[in-house]
Amino acid sequence: MIVVTVSEIAGKRVKRTLGLVRGNTVRASHAGKDLLAAFRNLVGGEVHEYTKLMAESREHALDRMVEEAQSLGANGVIGLRVTTAEIGSGLAEIMVYGTAVVLEDDPPEQEGT
């Protein structure tokens, strides 16, 4: 499965467009991680616990989107976008979406053309 943020892929062409696909996840913060984050907020620096949580959440959302695309018969997703939203106290949603497509290789170029 090819997943890209652009609408064109070098060496490939869109044979068929299957439509919008998306995946999302909602994550709650953890009390222990919140305490570490509050401490880091005082002294500065990256909050590694939340960085890891957000990376895992993005991967889960991407996996769900890819599953949906595959269920439609796609072998690619173009125009990938990622959004985040706070939906409550300590709750964040990550959504990824794009266009599911069937890609095929471009025909080889003829010499002299």
C-alpha positions in Angstrom: 0.0 0.0 0.0 1.4 3.4 -1.1 0.3 6.2 1.2 1.3 9.8 0.2 0.4 13.4 0.9 0.6 14.3 -2.8 -1.8 13.6 -5.6 0.6 12.3 -8.1 3.3 9.6 -7.7 6.2 9.4 -10.1 6.1 6.2 -12.2 2.4 5.5 -11.3 -0.9 6.6 -12.5 -4.4 6.5 -11.0 -6.4 3.8 -12.8 -9.5 4.2 -10.5 -10.5 6.5 -7.7 -12.4 4.7 -5.0 -13.3 7.6 -2.7 -12.6 9.0 0.8 -11.1 6.8 3.4 -10.3 7.7 7.0 -9.1 6.4 10.3 -9.2 7.9 13.7 -8.4 7.3 17.3 -9.3 9.1 20.5 -6.8 9.0 23.3 -7.0 9.9 27.0 -4.0 11.2 28.9 -2.7 9.1 31.8 -2.5 10.6 35.4 1.1 9.5 35.8 2.1 11.0 32.5 0.2 14.2 33.4 2.4 14.5 36.5 5.6 14.1 34.5 4.3 16.5 31.9 3.5 19.1 34.6 7.1 18.7 36.0 8.6 19.1 32.5 6.5 22.2 32.0 8.2 23.7 35.0 11.8 22.9 33.9 11.3 22.9 30.1 12.0 20.3 27.5 10.2 17.7 25.4 7.4 15.7 27.1 8.6 12.3 25.8 5.6 10.4 27.2 3.2 12.5 25.2 5.4 12.4 22.1 5.3 8.6 22.2 1.5 8.6 22.9 0.8 10.9 19.9 3.1 8.8 17.6 1.3 5.6 18.6 -2.0 7.3 18.0 -1.1 8.5 14.5 0.0 4.9 13.6 -3.3 3.5 14.9 -5.3 6.0 12.8 -3.1 5.3 9.7 -3.6 1.5 10.2 -7.4 2.0 10.3 -7.4 4.2 7.2 -5.3 1.6 5.3 -7.6 -1.2 6.4 -10.6 0.8 5.0 -8.7 1.5 1.7 -7.8 -2.2 1.3 -11.4 -3.2 1.9 -12.4 -1.1 -1.1 -9.7 -2.8 -3.2 -7.2 0.1 -3.2 -3.5 -0.3 -3.4 -2.8 3.4 -2.6 -4.0 6.4 -0.7 -3.2 9.9 -2.1 -3.7 13.3 -0.6 -3.2 12.1 3.0 -4.1 14.7 5.6 -3.8 14.5 9.4 -5.9 16.5 11.9 -6.0 16.6 15.6 -8.6 18.0 18.0 -9.1 18.3 21.7 -12.6 16.8 22.3 -12.6 17.0 26.1 -10.5 17.4 29.1 -7.5 15.1 28.6 -9.0 13.7 25.4 -7.5 14.1 21.9 -8.6 12.8 18.6 -6.3 12.1 15.7 -7.9 11.6 12.3 -6.2 10.8 9.0 -7.9 10.9 5.7 -7.2 10.7 2.0 -8.4 9.3 -1.3 -8.3 5.6 -1.9 -7.1 4.7 -5.4 -6.0 1.9 -7.6 -2.6 2.6 -9.0 -0.8 1.1 -11.9 2.7 1.6 -13.3 3.1 4.2 -16.1 3.9 2.6 -19.4 7.6 2.8 -20.2 8.6 5.7 -22.4 9.4 5.0 -26.0 12.8 6.0 -27.2 12.8 8.9 -29.7 9.5 10.3 -28.5 
